[in-house]
Amino acid sequence: MLLPLNENERNRLRAFLAANADCEALSEDEYVADLYDLEAPMSMDLVFVKDGVRVDGACLLNYDEEMDGYYLGEPVCTPEAVRHALMEAGGLSE
């Protein structure tokens, strides 16, 4: 899915991802972002493209107390949900 972003939004998001310890750059334009501090924690694979960010995958993260860790949960299938999560995390503004 494509998350349309203007240049300023792309720059802000790229800076957020680069500064966040829970986000990993896989290449110059691809990041895996694990956003644990959200009301509904989410993991996403983001690829910067000309018109915004392509979301190659996104899913909710569930916490397992016995294992003391997160595991992948339900997929997130709408750009609106991804945008909301990135706004909540501080990577995008309203």
Sequence and secondary structure as in RCSB ss.txt:
>XXXX:A:sequence
MLLPLNENERNRLRAFLAANADCEALSEDEYVADLYDLEAPMSMDLVFVKDGVRVDGACLLNYDEEMDGYYLGEP
VCTPEAVRHALMEAGGLSE
>XXXX:A:secstr
 EEE  HHHHHHHHHHHHH TTEEESSSSEEEEEETTSSS EEEEEEEETTEEEEEEEEEEEEETTTTEEEEEEE
   HHHHHHHHHHHTSS  
